[in-house]
Amino acid sequence: MTTLFLLGPRAAVLVWWLVQPVRWQVAFHDMLIWPVLGFLFLPWTTLAYVLAAPTGALVGGSAWALVIIGLLVDLVGYSGPARNATASATSSG
């Protein structure tokens, strides 16, 4: 499972869903739209949520901290290309 995370979060989401579909059903209450949207837009957050939700650990703060860390990783991933484009535009301009 660790090597899947090295391939990228979307590959990990896909393979984990194929290997343990019941865990995903429990985490998202049999609603297909949320895992699909998570796969497309917030893959790290989706992975963190699936890791924490079925265990019932979302009642405590540590599981929510894991989900928030996943969200922050996703947001940094989206801001990284914009920051690099801005830096290269100002250095060449």
PDB file as gemmi writes it, atoms N, CA and C in Angstrom:
CRYST1    1.000    1.000    1.000  90.00  90.00  90.00 P 1                      
ATOM      1  N   MET A   1       0.824  -1.187   0.000  1.00  0.00           N  
ATOM      2  CA  MET A   1       0.000   0.000   0.000  1.00  0.00           C  
ATOM      3  C   MET A   1       0.870   1.253   0.000  1.00  0.00           C  
ATOM      4  N   THR A   2       2.037   1.195   0.625  1.00  0.00           N  
ATOM      5  CA  THR A   2       2.907   2.371   0.686  1.00  0.00           C  
ATOM      6  C   THR A   2       3.400   2.777  -0.694  1.00  0.00           C  
ATOM      7  N   THR A   3       3.699   1.817  -1.547  1.00  0.00           N  
ATOM      8  CA  THR A   3       4.187   2.164  -2.882  1.00  0.00           C  
ATOM      9  C   THR A   3       3.121   2.875  -3.704  1.00  0.00           C  
ATOM     10  N   LEU A   4       1.845   2.632  -3.395  1.00  0.00           N  
ATOM     11  CA  LEU A   4       0.774   3.331  -4.108  1.00  0.00           C  
ATOM     12  C   LEU A   4       0.819   4.826  -3.839  1.00  0.00           C  
ATOM     13  N   PHE A   5       1.176   5.195  -2.617  1.00  0.00           N  
ATOM     14  CA  PHE A   5       1.244   6.614  -2.289  1.00  0.00           C  
ATOM     15  C   PHE A   5       2.388   7.288  -3.023  1.00  0.00           C  
ATOM     16  N   LEU A   6       3.421   6.519  -3.378  1.00  0.00           N  
ATOM     17  CA  LEU A   6       4.516   7.080  -4.156  1.00  0.00           C  
ATOM     18  C   LEU A   6       4.103   7.311  -5.604  1.00  0.00           C  
ATOM     19  N   LEU A   7       3.148   6.540  -6.105  1.00  0.00           N  
ATOM     20  CA  LEU A   7       2.656   6.726  -7.469  1.00  0.00           C  
ATOM     21  C   LEU A   7       1.741   7.930  -7.588  1.00  0.00           C  
ATOM     22  N   GLY A   8       1.239   8.372  -6.490  1.00  0.00           N  
ATOM     23  CA  GLY A   8       0.345   9.521  -6.495  1.00  0.00           C  
ATOM     24  C   GLY A   8      -0.935   9.191  -5.766  1.00  0.00           C  
ATOM     25  N   PRO A   9      -1.576  10.208  -5.250  1.00  0.00           N  
ATOM     26  CA  PRO A   9      -2.777   9.961  -4.454  1.00  0.00           C  
ATOM     27  C   PRO A   9      -3.941   9.392  -5.256  1.00  0.00           C  
ATOM     28  N   ARG A  10      -4.051   9.771  -6.514  1.00  0.00           N  
ATOM     29  CA  ARG A  10      -5.177   9.257  -7.306  1.00  0.00           C  
ATOM     30  C   ARG A  10      -5.021   7.763  -7.588  1.00  0.00           C  
ATOM     31  N   ALA A  11      -3.798   7.313  -7.808  1.00  0.00           N  
ATOM     32  CA  ALA A  11      -3.563   5.875  -7.989  1.00  0.00           C  
ATOM     33  C   ALA A  11      -3.880   5.131  -6.693  1.00  0.00           C  
ATOM     34  N   ALA A  12      -3.506   5.720  -5.561  1.00  0.00           N  
ATOM     35  CA  ALA A  12      -3.803   5.103  -4.272  1.00  0.00           C  
ATOM     36  C   ALA A  12      -5.303   5.025  -4.029  1.00  0.00           C  
ATOM     37  N   VAL A  13      -6.029   6.100  -4.371  1.00  0.00           N  
ATOM     38  CA  VAL A  13      -7.491   6.105  -4.217  1.00  0.00           C  
ATOM     39  C   VAL A  13      -8.104   4.994  -5.061  1.00  0.00           C  
ATOM     40  N   LEU A  14      -7.700   4.899  -6.303  1.00  0.00           N  
ATOM     41  CA  LEU A  14      -8.275   3.910  -7.212  1.00  0.00           C  
ATOM     42  C   LEU A  14      -8.008   2.486  -6.743  1.00  0.00           C  
ATOM     43  N   VAL A  15      -6.775   2.191  -6.417  1.00  0.00           N  
ATOM     44  CA  VAL A  15      -6.434   0.815  -6.010  1.00  0.00           C  
ATOM     45  C   VAL A  15      -7.065   0.480  -4.663  1.00  0.00           C  
ATOM     46  N   TRP A  16      -7.044   1.416  -3.731  1.00  0.00           N  
ATOM     47  CA  TRP A  16      -7.637   1.156  -2.420  1.00  0.00           C  
ATOM     48  C   TRP A  16      -9.135   0.920  -2.550  1.00  0.00           C  
ATOM     49  N   TRP A  17      -9.791   1.662  -3.436  1.00  0.00           N  
ATOM     50  CA  TRP A  17     -11.216   1.455  -3.667  1.00  0.00           C  
ATOM     51  C   TRP A  17     -11.481   0.076  -4.270  1.00  0.00           C  
ATOM     52  N   LEU A  18     -10.595  -0.371  -5.177  1.00  0.00           N  
ATOM     53  CA  LEU A  18     -10.766  -1.700  -5.781  1.00  0.00           C  
ATOM     54  C   LEU A  18     -10.504  -2.817  -4.777  1.00  0.00           C  
ATOM     55  N   VAL A  19      -9.574  -2.604  -3.863  1.00  0.00           N  
ATOM     56  CA  VAL A  19      -9.204  -3.645  -2.902  1.00  0.00           C  
ATOM     57  C   VAL A  19     -10.186  -3.705  -1.731  1.00  0.00           C  
ATOM     58  N   GLN A  20     -10.627  -2.553  -1.245  1.00  0.00           N  
ATOM     59  CA  GLN A  20     -11.520  -2.510  -0.084  1.00  0.00           C  
ATOM     60  C   GLN A  20     -12.758  -1.647  -0.362  1.00  0.00           C  
ATOM     61  N   PRO A  21     -13.639  -2.096  -1.241  1.00  0.00           N  
ATOM     62  CA  PRO A  21     -14.813  -1.256  -1.557  1.00  0.00           C  
ATOM     63  C   PRO A  21     -15.763  -1.075  -0.375  1.00  0.00           C  
ATOM     64  N   VAL A  22     -15.806  -2.036   0.541  1.00  0.00           N  
ATOM     65  CA  VAL A  22     -16.715  -1.915   1.687  1.00  0.00           C  
ATOM     66  C   VAL A  22     -16.284  -0.771   2.596  1.00  0.00           C  
ATOM     67  N   ARG A  23     -14.972  -0.597   2.756  1.00  0.00           N  
ATOM     68  CA  ARG A  23     -14.485   0.518   3.584  1.00  0.00           C  
ATOM     69  C   ARG A  23     -14.942   1.858   3.007  1.00  0.00           C  
ATOM     70  N   TRP A  24     -14.907   1.977   1.689  1.00  0.00           N  
ATOM     71  CA  TRP A  24     -15.341   3.207   1.025  1.00  0.00           C  
ATOM     72  C   TRP A  24     -16.852   3.399   1.167  1.00  0.00           C  
ATOM     73  N   GLN A  25     -17.605   2.301   1.099  1.00  0.00           N  
ATOM     74  CA  GLN A  25     -19.061   2.402   1.274  1.00  0.00           C  
ATOM     75  C   GLN A  25     -19.402   2.868   2.677  1.00  0.00           C  
ATOM     76  N   VAL A  26     -18.677   2.347   3.659  1.00  0.00           N  
ATOM     77  CA  VAL A  26     -18.922   2.750   5.044  1.00  0.00           C  
ATOM     78  C   VAL A  26     -18.530   4.217   5.248  1.00  0.00           C  
ATOM     79  N   ALA A  27     -17.399   4.605   4.693  1.00  0.00           N  
ATOM     80  CA  ALA A  27     -16.913   5.979   4.889  1.00  0.00           C  
ATOM     81  C   ALA A  27     -17.846   7.006   4.255  1.00  0.00           C  
ATOM     82  N   PHE A  28     -18.369   6.697   3.084  1.00  0.00           N  
ATOM     83  CA  PHE A  28     -19.184   7.671   2.354  1.00  0.00           C  
ATOM     84  C   PHE A  28     -20.661   7.307   2.329  1.00  0.00           C  
ATOM     85  N   HIS A  29     -21.069   6.344   3.137  1.00  0.00           N  
ATOM     86  CA  HIS A  29     -22.480   5.957   3.279  1.00  0.00           C  
ATOM     87  C   HIS A  29     -23.120   5.628   1.935  1.00  0.00           C  
ATOM     88  N   ASP A  30     -22.420   4.870   1.114  1.00  0.00           N  
ATOM     89  CA  ASP A  30     -22.902   4.406  -0.191  1.00  0.00           C  
ATOM     90  C   ASP A  30     -23.238   5.537  -1.165  1.00  0.00           C  
ATOM     91  N   MET A  31     -22.671   6.703  -0.972  1.00  0.00           N  
ATOM     92  CA  MET A  31     -22.865   7.813  -1.912  1.00  0.00           C  
ATOM     93  C   MET A  31     -21.650   7.871  -2.829  1.00  0.00           C  
ATOM     94  N   LEU A  32     -21.851   7.662  -4.104  1.00  0.00           N  
ATOM     95  CA  LEU A  32     -20.750   7.594  -5.055  1.00  0.00           C  
ATOM     96  C   LEU A  32     -20.175   8.961  -5.417  1.00  0.00           C  
ATOM     97  N   ILE A  33     -20.964  10.011  -5.300  1.00  0.00           N  
ATOM     98  CA  ILE A  33     -20.526  11.324  -5.773  1.00  0.00           C  
ATOM     99  C   ILE A  33     -19.335  11.858  -4.973  1.00  0.00           C  
ATOM    100  N   TRP A  34     -19.319  11.663  -3.640  1.00  0.00           N  
ATOM    101  CA  TRP A  34     -18.236  12.224  -2.826  1.00  0.00           C  
ATOM    102  C   TRP A  34     -16.881  11.593  -3.112  1.00  0.00           C  
ATOM    103  N   PRO A  35     -16.779  10.262  -3.231  1.00  0.00           N  
ATOM    104  CA  PRO A  35     -15.461   9.715  -3.582  1.00  0.00           C  
ATOM    105  C   PRO A  35     -15.012  10.115  -4.981  1.00  0.00           C  
ATOM    106  N   VAL A  36     -15.951  10.259  -5.908  1.00  0.00           N  
ATOM    107  CA  VAL A  36     -15.577  10.673  -7.267  1.00  0.00           C  
ATOM    108  C   VAL A  36     -15.056  12.107  -7.256  1.00  0.00           C  
ATOM    109  N   LEU A  37     -15.767  12.993  -6.567  1.00  0.00           N  
ATOM    110  CA  LEU A  37     -15.297  14.379  -6.459  1.00  0.00           C  
ATOM    111  C   LEU A  37     -13.963  14.458  -5.715  1.00  0.00           C  
ATOM    112  N   GLY A  38     -13.818  13.641  -4.692  1.00  0.00           N  
ATOM    113  CA  GLY A  38     -12.558  13.598  -3.963  1.00  0.00           C  
ATOM    114  C   GLY A  38     -11.419  13.103  -4.839  1.00  0.00           C  
ATOM    115  N   PHE A  39     -11.680  12.106  -5.649  1.00  0.00           N  
ATOM    116  CA  PHE A  39     -10.672  11.592  -6.582  1.00  0.00           C  
ATOM    117  C   PHE A  39     -10.225  12.687  -7.545  1.00  0.00           C  
ATOM    118  N   LEU A  40     -11.168  13.466  -8.025  1.00  0.00           N  
ATOM    119  CA  LEU A  40     -10.854  14.492  -9.015  1.00  0.00           C  
ATOM    120  C   LEU A  40     -10.186  15.729  -8.417  1.00  0.00           C  
ATOM    121  N   PHE A  41     -10.673  16.197  -7.267  1.00  0.00           N  
ATOM    122  CA  PHE A  41     -10.258  17.505  -6.772  1.00  0.00           C  
ATOM    123  C   PHE A  41      -9.421  17.477  -5.492  1.00  0.00           C  
ATOM    124  N   LEU A  42      -9.696  16.565  -4.573  1.00  0.00           N  
ATOM    125  CA  LEU A  42      -9.002  16.541  -3.280  1.00  0.00           C  
ATOM    126  C   LEU A  42      -8.575  15.104  -2.923  1.00  0.00           C  
ATOM    127  N   PRO A  43      -7.636  14.536  -3.664  1.00  0.00           N  
ATOM    128  CA  PRO A  43      -7.299  13.125  -3.421  1.00  0.00           C  
ATOM    129  C   PRO A  43      -6.660  12.863  -2.059  1.00  0.00           C  
ATOM    130  N   TRP A  44      -5.795  13.742  -1.560  1.00  0.00           N  
ATOM    131  CA  TRP A  44      -5.173  13.507  -0.246  1.00  0.00           C  
ATOM    132  C   TRP A  44      -6.208  13.609   0.864  1.00  0.00           C  
ATOM    133  N   THR A  45      -7.127  14.544   0.743  1.00  0.00           N  
ATOM    134  CA  THR A  45      -8.186  14.685   1.739  1.00  0.00           C  
ATOM    135  C   THR A  45      -9.076  13.452   1.732  1.00  0.00           C  
ATOM    136  N   THR A  46      -9.380  12.951   0.553  1.00  0.00           N  
ATOM    137  CA  THR A  46     -10.208  11.749   0.431  1.00  0.00           C  
ATOM    138  C   THR A  46      -9.521  10.550   1.083  1.00  0.00           C  
ATOM    139  N   LEU A  47      -8.232  10.386   0.822  1.00  0.00           N  
ATOM    140  CA  LEU A  47      -7.491   9.283   1.443  1.00  0.00           C  
ATOM    141  C   LEU A  47      -7.497   9.396   2.960  1.00  0.00           C  
ATOM    142  N   ALA A  48      -7.282  10.597   3.465  1.00  0.00           N  
ATOM    143  CA  ALA A  48      -7.269  10.790   4.916  1.00  0.00           C  
ATOM    144  C   ALA A  48      -8.638  10.501   5.520  1.00  0.00           C  
ATOM    145  N   TYR A  49      -9.694  10.924   4.841  1.00  0.00           N  
ATOM    146  CA  TYR A  49     -11.038  10.693   5.345  1.00  0.00           C  
ATOM    147  C   TYR A  49     -11.371   9.202   5.369  1.00  0.00           C  
ATOM    148  N   VAL A  50     -11.013   8.495   4.307  1.00  0.00           N  
ATOM    149  CA  VAL A  50     -11.291   7.054   4.257  1.00  0.00           C  
ATOM    150  C   VAL A  50     -10.475   6.312   5.319  1.00  0.00           C  
ATOM    151  N   LEU A  51      -9.299   6.795   5.605  1.00  0.00           N  
ATOM    152  CA  LEU A  51      -8.477   6.183   6.645  1.00  0.00           C  
ATOM    153  C   LEU A  51      -9.112   6.367   8.016  1.00  0.00           C  
ATOM    154  N   ALA A  52      -9.709   7.533   8.267  1.00  0.00           N  
ATOM    155  CA  ALA A  52     -10.229   7.842   9.601  1.00  0.00           C  
ATOM    156  C   ALA A  52     -11.695   7.482   9.806  1.00  0.00           C  
ATOM    157  N   ALA A  53     -12.528   7.627   8.808  1.00  0.00           N  
ATOM    158  CA  ALA A  53     -13.984   7.529   8.990  1.00  0.00           C  
ATOM    159  C   ALA A  53     -14.492   6.154   9.416  1.00  0.00           C  
ATOM    160  N   PRO A  54     -14.131   5.061   8.768  1.00  0.00           N  
ATOM    161  CA  PRO A  54     -14.742   3.784   9.132  1.00  0.00           C  
ATOM    162  C   PRO A  54     -14.384   3.288  10.528  1.00  0.00           C  
ATOM    163  N   THR A  55     -13.325   3.815  11.098  1.00  0.00           N  
ATOM    164  CA  THR A  55     -12.920   3.363  12.424  1.00  0.00           C  
ATOM    165  C   THR A  55     -13.716   4.041  13.528  1.00  0.00           C  
ATOM    166  N   GLY A  56     -14.481   5.052  13.173  1.00  0.00           N  
ATOM    167  CA  GLY A  56     -15.213   5.815  14.161  1.00  0.00           C  
ATOM    168  C   GLY A  56     -14.334   6.840  14.846  1.00  0.00           C  
ATOM    169  N   ALA A  57     -13.131   7.018  14.344  1.00  0.00           N  
ATOM    170  CA  ALA A  57     -12.176   7.922  14.977  1.00  0.00           C  
ATOM    171  C   ALA A  57     -12.467   9.383  14.686  1.00  0.00           C  
ATOM    172  N   LEU A  58     -13.419   9.680  13.809  1.00  0.00           N  
ATOM    173  CA  LEU A  58     -13.713  11.076  13.494  1.00  0.00           C  
ATOM    174  C   LEU A  58     -14.381  11.799  14.652  1.00  0.00           C  
ATOM    175  N   VAL A  59     -14.770  11.058  15.670  1.00  0.00           N  
ATOM    176  CA  VAL A  59     -15.335  11.689  16.854  1.00  0.00           C  
ATOM    177  C   VAL A  59     -14.244  12.457  17.591  1.00  0.00           C  
ATOM    178  N   GLY A  60     -13.035  11.895  17.594  1.00  0.00           N  
ATOM    179  CA  GLY A  60     -11.916  12.551  18.265  1.00  0.00           C  
ATOM    180  C   GLY A  60     -11.247  13.571  17.363  1.00  0.00           C  
ATOM    181  N   GLY A  61     -10.414  14.398  17.958  1.00  0.00           N  
ATOM    182  CA  GLY A  61      -9.756  15.458  17.216  1.00  0.00           C  
ATOM    183  C   GLY A  61      -8.611  14.988  16.352  1.00  0.00           C  
ATOM    184  N   SER A  62      -7.979  13.868  16.707  1.00  0.00           N  
ATOM    185  CA  SER A  62      -6.807  13.429  15.947  1.00  0.00           C  
ATOM    186  C   SER A  62      -7.171  13.001  14.531  1.00  0.00           C  
ATOM    187  N   ALA A  63      -8.331  12.412  14.349  1.00  0.00           N  
ATOM    188  CA  ALA A  63      -8.743  12.007  13.007  1.00  0.00           C  
ATOM    189  C   ALA A  63      -9.062  13.223  12.157  1.00  0.00           C  
ATOM    190  N   TRP A  64      -9.701  14.227  12.752  1.00  0.00           N  
ATOM    191  CA  TRP A  64      -9.979  15.452  12.003  1.00  0.00           C  
ATOM    192  C   TRP A  64      -8.684  16.170  11.670  1.00  0.00           C  
ATOM    193  N   ALA A  65      -7.703  16.072  12.550  1.00  0.00           N  
ATOM    194  CA  ALA A  65      -6.398  16.675  12.252  1.00  0.00           C  
ATOM    195  C   ALA A  65      -5.784  16.014  11.025  1.00  0.00           C  
ATOM    196  N   LEU A  66      -5.938  14.701  10.907  1.00  0.00           N  
ATOM    197  CA  LEU A  66      -5.431  13.981   9.738  1.00  0.00           C  
ATOM    198  C   LEU A  66      -6.134  14.450   8.461  1.00  0.00           C  
ATOM    199  N   VAL A  67      -7.429  14.629   8.527  1.00  0.00           N  
ATOM    200  CA  VAL A  67      -8.190  15.097   7.362  1.00  0.00           C  
ATOM    201  C   VAL A  67      -7.784  16.529   7.001  1.00  0.00           C  
ATOM    202  N   ILE A  68      -7.574  17.364   7.993  1.00  0.00           N  
ATOM    203  CA  ILE A  68      -7.148  18.746   7.726  1.00  0.00           C  
ATOM    204  C   ILE A  68      -5.752  18.778   7.120  1.00  0.00           C  
ATOM    205  N   ILE A  69      -4.873  17.903   7.575  1.00  0.00           N  
ATOM    206  CA  ILE A  69      -3.538  17.811   6.971  1.00  0.00           C  
ATOM    207  C   ILE A  69      -3.654  17.393   5.505  1.00  0.00           C  
ATOM    208  N   GLY A  70      -4.536  16.439   5.216  1.00  0.00           N  
ATOM    209  CA  GLY A  70      -4.771  16.046   3.830  1.00  0.00           C  
ATOM    210  C   GLY A  70      -5.276  17.199   2.989  1.00  0.00           C  
ATOM    211  N   LEU A  71      -6.168  17.991   3.553  1.00  0.00           N  
ATOM    212  CA  LEU A  71      -6.684  19.166   2.844  1.00  0.00           C  
ATOM    213  C   LEU A  71      -5.569  20.178   2.578  1.00  0.00           C  
ATOM    214  N   LEU A  72      -4.718  20.398   3.567  1.00  0.00           N  
ATOM    215  CA  LEU A  72      -3.609  21.332   3.386  1.00  0.00           C  
ATOM    216  C   LEU A  72      -2.640  20.852   2.310  1.00  0.00           C  
ATOM    217  N   VAL A  73      -2.384  19.543   2.266  1.00  0.00           N  
ATOM    218  CA  VAL A  73      -1.507  18.999   1.224  1.00  0.00           C  
ATOM    219  C   VAL A  73      -2.123  19.207  -0.149  1.00  0.00           C  
ATOM    220  N   ASP A  74      -3.434  18.995  -0.259  1.00  0.00           N  
ATOM    221  CA  ASP A  74      -4.111  19.244  -1.536  1.00  0.00           C  
ATOM    222  C   ASP A  74      -4.019  20.708  -1.941  1.00  0.00           C  
ATOM    223  N   LEU A  75      -4.253  21.601  -0.992  1.00  0.00           N  
ATOM    224  CA  LEU A  75      -4.208  23.032  -1.300  1.00  0.00           C  
ATOM    225  C   LEU A  75      -2.808  23.490  -1.689  1.00  0.00           C  
ATOM    226  N   VAL A  76      -1.800  22.969  -1.016  1.00  0.00           N  
ATOM    227  CA  VAL A  76      -0.416  23.300  -1.382  1.00  0.00           C  
ATOM    228  C   VAL A  76      -0.109  22.765  -2.781  1.00  0.00           C  
ATOM    229  N   GLY A  77      -0.630  21.604  -3.106  1.00  0.00           N  
ATOM    230  CA  GLY A  77      -0.432  21.051  -4.444  1.00  0.00           C  
ATOM    231  C   GLY A  77      -1.038  21.919  -5.525  1.00  0.00           C  
ATOM    232  N   TYR A  78      -2.184  22.527  -5.223  1.00  0.00           N  
ATOM    233  CA  TYR A  78      -2.811  23.405  -6.202  1.00  0.00           C  
ATOM    234  C   TYR A  78      -2.102  24.755  -6.288  1.00  0.00           C  
ATOM    235  N   SER A  79      -1.555  25.224  -5.193  1.00  0.00           N  
ATOM    236  CA  SER A  79      -0.897  26.530  -5.211  1.00  0.00           C  
ATOM    237  C   SER A  79       0.535  26.455  -5.730  1.00  0.00           C  
ATOM    238  N   GLY A  80       1.138  25.283  -5.724  1.00  0.00           N  
ATOM    239  CA  GLY A  80       2.519  25.133  -6.172  1.00  0.00           C  
ATOM    240  C   GLY A  80       2.754  25.556  -7.611  1.00  0.00           C  
ATOM    241  N   PRO A  81       1.974  25.079  -8.583  1.00  0.00           N  
ATOM    242  CA  PRO A  81       2.192  25.491  -9.975  1.00  0.00           C  
ATOM    243  C   PRO A  81       1.983  26.989 -10.194  1.00  0.00           C  
ATOM    244  N   ALA A  82       1.025  27.584  -9.515  1.00  0.00           N  
ATOM    245  CA  ALA A  82       0.785  29.021  -9.674  1.00  0.00           C  
ATOM    246  C   ALA A  82       1.957  29.817  -9.117  1.00  0.00           C  
ATOM    247  N   ARG A  83       2.484  29.385  -7.990  1.00  0.00           N  
ATOM    248  CA  ARG A  83       3.612  30.081  -7.391  1.00  0.00           C  
ATOM    249  C   ARG A  83       4.841  29.967  -8.286  1.00  0.00           C  
ATOM    250  N   ASN A  84       5.077  28.796  -8.872  1.00  0.00           N  
ATOM    251  CA  ASN A  84       6.214  28.610  -9.763  1.00  0.00           C  
ATOM    252  C   ASN A  84       6.064  29.439 -11.038  1.00  0.00           C  
ATOM    253  N   ALA A  85       4.850  29.528 -11.573  1.00  0.00           N  
ATOM    254  CA  ALA A  85       4.625  30.324 -12.789  1.00  0.00           C  
ATOM    255  C   ALA A  85       4.848  31.800 -12.507  1.00  0.00           C  
ATOM    256  N   THR A  86       4.415  32.252 -11.347  1.00  0.00           N  
ATOM    257  CA  THR A  86       4.613  33.653 -10.982  1.00  0.00           C  
ATOM    258  C   THR A  86       6.099  33.956 -10.805  1.00  0.00           C  
ATOM    259  N   ALA A  87       6.824  33.044 -10.176  1.00  0.00           N  
ATOM    260  CA  ALA A  87       8.255  33.255  -9.953  1.00  0.00           C  
ATOM    261  C   ALA A  87       9.021  33.278 -11.272  1.00  0.00           C  
ATOM    262  N   SER A  88       8.662  32.411 -12.207  1.00  0.00           N  
ATOM    263  CA  SER A  88       9.375  32.386 -13.485  1.00  0.00           C  
ATOM    264  C   SER A  88       9.002  33.595 -14.347  1.00  0.00           C  
ATOM    265  N   ALA A  89       7.769  34.098 -14.225  1.00  0.00           N  
ATOM    266  CA  ALA A  89       7.362  35.265 -14.996  1.00  0.00           C  
ATOM    267  C   ALA A  89       8.071  36.524 -14.501  1.00  0.00           C  
ATOM    268  N   THR A  90       8.262  36.634 -13.211  1.00  0.00           N  
ATOM    269  CA  THR A  90       8.936  37.819 -12.685  1.00  0.00           C  
ATOM    270  C   THR A  90      10.439  37.771 -12.914  1.00  0.00           C  
ATOM    271  N   SER A  91      11.020  36.578 -12.951  1.00  0.00           N  
ATOM    272  CA  SER A  91      12.462  36.491 -13.159  1.00  0.00           C  
ATOM    273  C   SER A  91      12.844  36.691 -14.626  1.00  0.00           C  
ATOM    274  N   SER A  92      11.942  36.359 -15.554  1.00  0.00           N  
ATOM    275  CA  SER A  92      12.261  36.506 -16.968  1.00  0.00           C  
ATOM    276  C   SER A  92      11.817  37.854 -17.527  1.00  0.00           C  
ATOM    277  N   GLY A  93      10.991  38.563 -16.769  1.00  0.00           N  
ATOM    278  CA  GLY A  93      10.345  39.721 -17.294  1.00  0.00           C  
ATOM    279  C   GLY A  93      10.982  41.008 -17.139  1.00  0.00           C  
TER     280      GLY A  93                                                      
END                                                                             
